[in-house]
Amino acid sequence: MWLRNVATGSDTQIVPPGSQIPNVAFSPDGNYIYFRKAENAINSDFSIYRAPVLGGTAQNVVRDVDSALTFSPDGKRMAYFRANDPEPGKFRLLSANLDGSDEKVLFIVPLVYLPRHISWSPDGKTIAYPDLQPSGLIGVELFDVPSSKIRDLDLGDREIEELTWSNAGDGLFVIYRQKGPNFNRRQIGFVDLPGGQIHSVSRDVNSYATLTVSSDNKTLATVQRKIVSNLYMLPGDGGKPGDVSPFGSDGERVQSFVWSADGGLLASEGLALERLDASGKNQGQIVSDPTADILSTASCGKYLLLTWAFHNNSNTNSMWRINADGSDPVKLLDNTVPDAFPACSPSQNWVYFFSDVKRAWRVPLNGSGKAEPIPATEMNGAGFLLGRGSGVSPDGKTLAYLVELLSPDKKAGVEKLALLDLATLAAPRMMSVDPRISFGVQFTPEGKSVAYPINDNGVGNIWVQPLDGSAGHLLTHFTSEQIGLFRWSPDGKQLGILRGHADSDVVLFQEAKP
């Protein structure tokens, strides 16, 4: 983490390279920088630290925090969210002194959507945060501190991601996404209060993340971000170490890809699913919806699975099954599907997914029935499911997924690989995983090992772990970028990998005079 003096343009490193740091904030007195830092490679556990502005040892202030933090206007308290602790399936708004002491619960509600951002009003009476509205879109919740009452603020076709109060207290500066073809283009707006009208601040083709306002209310600081994501093709065994080139050359960002049962390669940039030829050139669309966003794809025998946001004029995410040519769409799940990486067992005609942290679920592949929980996957307070990608073995007999098991005092967790026998649905077998694991698992083509990405000093590679307990090994040897998705071709001879990074620049928006 770096500190820039705005007047001189000079930079000073105050926190050395290490774990992911998604949120930072100056203390009200300006002497400290508070930040939320990941405690593991999979980024499932975060704590709040503080470090002196001029540099020094960072101090752990609060453990297990799942959102940004905000300070009360008198500078005496901070507020933040915590989920699944001590009750899985619920989240709570908490406040504490600046040293983490005297932690108090302000409210506890079921975990349907977890807010990641929060802002305390200048008059100290209201805490604002994004939350799911009855319409199915993410609006603003306004928590009245004196009465503990909550007001919903639905902003129509705009989804709120981040927010911060104006120092005048007359509204909220927000980062929002607008339902439609440019949904992933995050823009800056201002929400008037108490009315709730939203006005655009930025109107461009860029995308923004993080938002803070200067003390005189005349300057906004944000990060202008461009996501670079390319598809790479390697031999099924990972090939030899060395540089590789992106698959295809059209320059478009690939958001997801999938192999069809006949070995064809399909890729999506969000609005459409397209078939690619052997050189990566587009050979035509399979499905498209200019008003929706394809979040993920998966192969399921002769079918394809799509997790689709806003498809069919809805306001939610849903899971669809289609034929390999895009015909005969069938909706399998309605409403929000938190898990973007469902897995299926064509031999048993089930799709497996995670909709909460307590248990795994399944839904019939033919669309003839409702989703049902799998009792054997119940965590019963011993931990929770991470739900960041799962895989079914090539023979269709085993489901592999990740869990985090808690220590007896519930203050620490360790990632484990769970292996569920799909025939008996008995209690899953647990195995240790490499602590550098960064997200979900899948089986290797021969079915004797699982593979998953690891994050080592900011670089992503694929690790192969045999199920017989023998030593694992690296499959790839990249020296840069992160891995977002990887899949083997049906014959196991090719390995497709999505790799990418974010190009980011700090940008200042200054108030324009009429």
LUMPA-194772 format. One record per residue (C-alpha): residue in three letters; x, y, z. Coordinates in steps of 0.001 Angstrom, whole numbers, padded with zeros to 6 digits, always signed. Layout:
alaXYZ;...
! end
This chain:
met+000000+000000+000000;trp+001260+003401-001007;leu+000629+006956+000197;arg+000593+009802-002315;asn+000959+013451-001388;val-001528+015101-003720;ala+000182+018486-003712;thr+003688+017203-004522;gly+002903+013948-006345;ser+005405+012061-004174;asp+004744+008409-003208;thr+005713+006473-000078;gln+005209+002755+000561;ile+003629+002251+003990;val+002604-001439+003820;pro+004878-003932+002010;pro+003572-006398-000607;gly+001547-009303+000767;ser-002103-010297+000999;gln-004985-008691-000866;ile-006073-005301+000522;pro-009547-004438-000842;asn-010427-001464+001405;val-008497+001466+002902;ala-009545+004534+004913;phe-007858+007370+006782;ser-008684+007620+010483;pro-010708+010735+011380;asp-007667+012380+012988;gly-005500+011608+009937;asn-002839+009786+011939;tyr-003610+006234+010796;ile-004660+004326+007731;tyr-007134+001529+008392;phe-007306-001320+005882;arg-008927-004713+005451;lys-006416-007453+004619;ala-006883-011076+003543;glu-005662-013695+005996;asn-005528-016520+003413;ala-004924-017006-000319;ile-008534-017895-001072;asn-009618-014492+000302;ser-012344-015930+002531;asp-011042-014435+005804;phe-010267-010730+006293;ser-009257-008607+009277;ile-009007-004864+009863;tyr-005514-003485+010487;arg-004239+000016+011082;ala-000826+001478+010296;pro+000675+004914+011026;val+000402+007276+008070;leu+004155+007848+008055;gly+004876+004120+008141;gly+005374+001560+010872;thr+004151-001821+012053;ala+000516-002539+011195;gln-001687-003576+014122;asn-004566-006086+013882;val-007628-004243+015198;val-010660-006452+014366;arg-010812-010035+013075;asp-013288-011495+010584;val-014645-008431+008785;asp-016514-008885+005502;ser-016935-005286+004322;ala-015241-001939+004149;leu-015361+000128+007337;thr-016746+003594+008066;phe-016160+006051+010900;ser-018708+007951+012982;pro-018532+011734+012426;asp-017251+012322+015995;gly-014293+010043+015201;lys-014898+007725+018155;arg-016465+004630+016535;met-016243+002571+013360;ala-018848+000284+011737;tyr-018579-002787+009484;phe-020314-006042+008530;arg-019570-009622+009562;ala-021182-012696+007978;asn-021552-016332+009062;asp-020033-015692+012490;pro-021211-016871+014915;glu-024355-017895+012994;pro-023938-019310+009440;gly-026502-017826+007066;lys-026764-014466+008866;phe-024857-011196+008799;arg-024640-008413+011333;leu-023856-004709+011418;leu-021318-003992+014150;ser-019690-000937+015668;ala-016545-000698+017802;asn-014030+001741+019191;leu-011153+002618+016888;asp-008899+000114+018660;gly-011478-002667+018119;ser-012724-002727+021717;asp-016358-002470+022894;glu-017792-004210+019823;lys-021588-003891+019680;val-024246-005459+017439;leu-026536-002946+015709;phe-028654-005543+013877;ile-028672-009174+012682;val-030491-010276+009498;pro-030550-013358+007194;leu-027717-013490+004669;val-029359-013085+001268;tyr-026957-010435-000059;leu-023783-009372+001770;pro-023037-005623+001555;arg-019355-004934+000948;his-019492-001146+001395;ile-020822+001107+004133;ser-020899+004843+004953;trp-021854+006791+008100;ser-023682+010105+007532;pro-022073+013407+008626;asp-024815+013982+011234;gly-024212+010523+012732;lys-027852+009480+012411;thr-027756+007191+009349;ile-025584+004362+008064;ala-025984+003648+004339;tyr-025055+000447+002501;pro-026046-001417-000711;asp-028619-004189-000308;leu-031033-006336-002289;gln-034392-004680-002960;pro-037799-006346-003558;ser-037317-005665-007288;gly-034343-008046-007327;leu-031794-005281-007970;ile-029260-003840-005528;gly-030395-000503-004128;val-029543+001413-000949;glu-030492+000646+002648;leu-030578+003501+005153;phe-030191+002369+008772;asp-031444+004949+011277;val-029033+004675+014218;pro-031287+006161+016960;ser-034378+004058+016106;ser-032722+001003+014460;lys-035257+001261+011626;ile-034256+000517+008018;arg-035489+002324+004900;asp-035318+000748+001416;leu-034219+002923-001495;asp-034847+001306-004900;leu-033063+003097-007749;gly-034882+001533-010684;asp-032603-000057-013268;arg-029396+001020-011461;glu-027522-001383-009169;ile-025407+000204-006441;glu-021990-001266-005695;glu-020196+001356-003596;leu-021286+004506-001822;thr-020087+007365+000364;trp-021940+010296+001917;ser-021336+013803+000648;asn-019848+015927+003399;ala-022868+018210+003150;gly-025093+015276+004131;asp-027511+015936+001249;gly-026950+012640-000554;leu-024665+009806-001554;phe-021950+009555-004161;val-022244+006059-005638;ile-020668+003664-008100;tyr-023460+001959-010013;arg-024156-000446-012854;gln-027128+000041-015141;lys-029210-002912-016290;gly-028660-003486-020008;pro-025875-004145-022530;asn-023220-002155-020627;phe-023998-003656-017224;asn-020331-004265-016376;arg-019429-000641-017064;arg-019376+000900-013573;gln-020121+004617-013474;ile-020232+007320-010780;gly-023466+009027-009749;phe-025039+011112-006997;val-028220+010129-005150;asp-030239+013039-003758;leu-031741+012432-000331;pro-034342+012069+000956;gly-035957+011777-002497;gly-033641+009166-003987;gln-033158+010599-007491;ile-029861+009542-009083;his-027767+011844-011293;ser-024785+010823-013413;val-021347+012202-012553;ser-019371+010197-015126;arg-020657+009420-018625;asp-017950+007507-020437;val-016799+004067-021578;asn-014535+003492-018580;ser-015290+001527-015417;tyr-014641+002759-011879;ala-013980+001161-008496;thr-013572+002639-004998;leu-014867+006096-004134;thr-013976+008754-001582;val-014755+012474-001280;ser-012469+015286-000112;ser-013242+017218+003063;asp-014336+020311+001103;asn-016798+018154-000899;lys-015335+019364-004203;thr-013154+016437-005288;leu-013837+012733-005753;ala-011017+010190-005818;thr-011643+006903-007618;val-009850+004188-009559;gln-010357+003896-013296;arg-010068+000205-014095;lys-009822-001919-017210;ile-009984-005703-016879;val-007749-007588-019306;ser-008763-011246-019674;asn-007505-013581-022388;leu-008014-017248-023199;tyr-004897-019413-023493;met-004663-022948-024876;leu-002086-025420-023512;pro-001477-029159-023892;gly-003532-031196-021446;asp-000440-031958-019351;gly+000400-028254-019038;gly+003213-028368-021574;lys+006682-026962-020961;pro+007448-023816-018961;gly+007677-020741-021104;asp+005728-017932-022665;val+002360-018643-024258;ser+000216-016506-026505;pro-003483-015701-026149;phe-005867-017923-028077;gly-007376-015785-030830;ser-006514-012204-031700;asp-009761-010210-031782;gly-008786-008336-028616;glu-012150-008757-026884;arg-012265-009624-023227;val-013294-013238-022616;gln-015543-013533-019558;ser-016223-017279-019649;phe-015630-020314-021865;val-016778-023930-022072;trp-016092-027085-024100;ser-019062-028742-025775;ala-019419-032554-025746;asp-018092-032783-029330;gly-014896-030920-028417;gly-016019-027551-029733;leu-014928-024424-027897;leu-017464-021770-026892;ala-016622-018403-025345;ser-018585-015441-023988;glu-017751-011787-023508;gly-020994-011346-021564;leu-023742-010585-024058;ala-023424-013678-026275;leu-022025-017213-026358;glu-019985-017796-029511;arg-018377-020802-031165;leu-014646-020498-031891;asp-012607-022301-034518;ala-009176-023868-034030;ser-007476-020472-034382;gly-009813-018713-031941;lys-011875-016937-034607;asn-015597-016418-034062;gln-017669-018905-036071;gly-021102-017668-035052;gln-023337-017097-032059;ile-024973-019869-030060;val-027192-017597-027931;ser-027304-013872-027232;asp-029335-011327-025310;pro-028294-007656-025643;thr-030141-006768-022411;ala-028589-009540-020277;asp-025194-010746-019062;ile-023865-014325-019223;leu-022029-014726-015917;ser-020740-018274-016413;thr-021011-021364-018596;ala-020640-025091-017930;ser-020806-028273-019982;cys-023311-030937-018993;gly-023126-033811-021500;lys-025207-032879-024537;tyr-026356-029704-022742;leu-024797-026401-021757;leu-025532-024527-018513;leu-025652-020732-018381;thr-025837-018544-015295;trp-027597-015529-016783;ala-028262-012097-015258;phe-031431-010258-016395;his-032247-012758-019148;asn-035866-012831-020317;asn-036486-009319-018915;ser-035924-010438-015312;asn-034212-008454-012555;thr-032312-011443-011159;asn-029749-014120-011984;ser-031032-017488-013138;met-029660-020811-014377;trp-030605-022069-017859;arg-030035-025319-019731;ile-029701-025214-023512;asn-028768-027633-026271;ala-025249-027338-027687;asp-026629-025389-030680;gly-028452-022916-028417;ser-031922-024362-028931;asp-034562-025471-026413;pro-033732-023183-023450;val-035062-024451-020104;lys-034878-022446-016867;leu-033623-024650-014022;leu-033382-022055-011251;asp-035015-018680-010829;asn-034043-015700-008703;thr-030501-015051-007517;val-027985-017882-007903;pro-024916-016867-005844;asp-022770-019731-007134;ala-021429-018837-010566;phe-019821-022251-011111;pro-022444-025038-011016;ala-021327-028601-011772;cys-023324-031455-013220;ser-023349-035233-013414;pro-024958-036169-016765;ser-025038-039833-015780;gln-027271-038996-012825;asn-029071-036018-014405;trp-028349-033583-011564;val-026864-030085-011403;tyr-025020-029286-008164;phe-024676-025747-006850;phe-024293-023621-003702;ser-026926-021051-002738;asp-025785-020576+000862;val-022854-021433+003104;lys-024638-024133+005092;arg-025098-026925+002514;ala-024852-027949-001137;trp-027938-028179-003361;arg-028976-030038-006494;val-031650-029562-009144;pro-032796-032000-011870;leu-031058-031421-015180;asn-034248-032071-017152;gly-035993-029142-015484;ser-038777-031306-014083;gly-038308-030594-010388;lys-037342-028090-007733;ala-033946-027638-006116;glu-033310-029680-002983;pro-030609-029533-000284;ile-028143-032400+000193;pro-028287-033276+003922;ala-024836-034914+004012;thr-023218-031569+003145;glu-024729-029756+006161;met-021967-027980+008091;asn-023938-027813+011382;gly-021882-024938+012741;ala-018513-026670+012193;gly-017667-024361+009302;phe-019130-023253+006008;leu-019051-023998+002282;leu-016904-021684+000213;gly-018881-022311-002984;arg-016228-020962-005358;gly-016322-023679-007951;ser-016885-027413-007705;gly-016381-030421-009967;val-017857-033836-010687;ser-015469-036739-011393;pro-015303-038103-014964;asp-017180-041253-013876;gly-019940-039115-012344;lys-019548-040677-008905;thr-017938-037912-006821;leu-018508-034202-006212;ala-015468-032188-005087;tyr-015931-028819-003380;leu-014264-026545-000827;val-015225-025935+002784;glu-013722-023941+005613;leu-013639-025832+008916;leu-013597-023685+012048;ser-011426-024233+015108;pro-013213-025119+018378;asp-013145-021464+019479;lys-014604-020403+016079;lys-011822-017824+015651;ala-009817-019539+012916;gly-010579-021592+009868;val-008753-023912+007501;glu-009699-024793+003918;lys-010457-028437+003184;leu-011386-030425+000088;ala-014692-032279+000519;leu-015345-035394-001605;leu-019020-036423-001695;asp-020073-039883-002940;leu-023005-039062-005230;ala-024410-042605-005105;thr-024736-042882-001329;leu-024729-039160-000402;ala-022948-040178+002808;ala-020812-037790+004853;pro-018041-036442+002592;arg-014387-037373+002941;met-012160-034422+003883;met-008654-033791+002539;ser-006128-031009+003119;val-005338-028580+000302;asp-002396-026352-000481;pro-002777-023168+001638;arg-002134-021066-001478;ile-005418-022234-003065;ser-007309-019278-004561;phe-010665-020780-005595;gly-012575-023935-006530;val-011538-027385-007657;gln-012161-029741-010548;phe-011055-033243-011460;thr-008215-033989-013832;pro-009225-035927-016986;glu-008227-039362-015617;gly-010158-038722-012370;lys-007329-039643-009986;ser-006486-036089-008927;val-008080-032694-008450;ala-006686-029428-009756;tyr-007110-025868-008523;pro-005450-022466-008951;ile-002970-021251-006365;asn-001888-017674-005750;asp+001808-017250-004997;asn+003020-013652-004633;gly+000317-012370-006942;val+000871-014977-009675;gly-001682-017668-010490;asn-000797-021238-011470;ile-002612-024579-011483;trp-001776-027145-008805;val-002557-030866-009180;gln-003296-032842-006014;pro-003588-036663-006176;leu-006500-038146-004232;asp-004337-040998-002902;gly-002500-038589-000608;ser+000762-038456-002546;ala+002587-035171-003158;gly+001039-032593-005455;his+002795-030634-008185;leu+002537-027564-010379;leu+000902-028107-013749;thr+001656-024643-015141;his+004603-022305-014654;phe+003329-018798-015334;thr+005263-015819-013996;ser+002527-013184-014141;glu-001253-012590-013999;gln-004089-014384-012255;ile-006148-017405-013319;gly-009887-016844-013504;leu-011046-020158-014987;phe-009569-023360-016445;arg-011106-026390-018165;trp-009892-029467-020015;ser-011279-030502-023383;pro-013489-033643-023340;asp-010590-035815-024546;gly-008179-034271-022017;lys-005677-033295-024712;gln-006127-029524-024374;leu-006329-027209-021377;gly-008033-023837-021734;ile-007116-021174-019184;leu-008501-017673-018644;arg-005705-015408-017405;gly-005810-011712-016797;his-005113-008626-014735;ala-006546-005185-014043;asp-004990-001992-015423;ser-005805+000718-012873;asp-005195+004445-012469;val-006187+006827-009692;val-008472+009540-011070;leu-009725+012773-009471;phe-013113+014253-010405;gln-013370+017922-009487;glu-016501+020005-009103;ala-017305+021948-012277;lys-018407+025539-011955;pro-021655+026508-013786;
! end
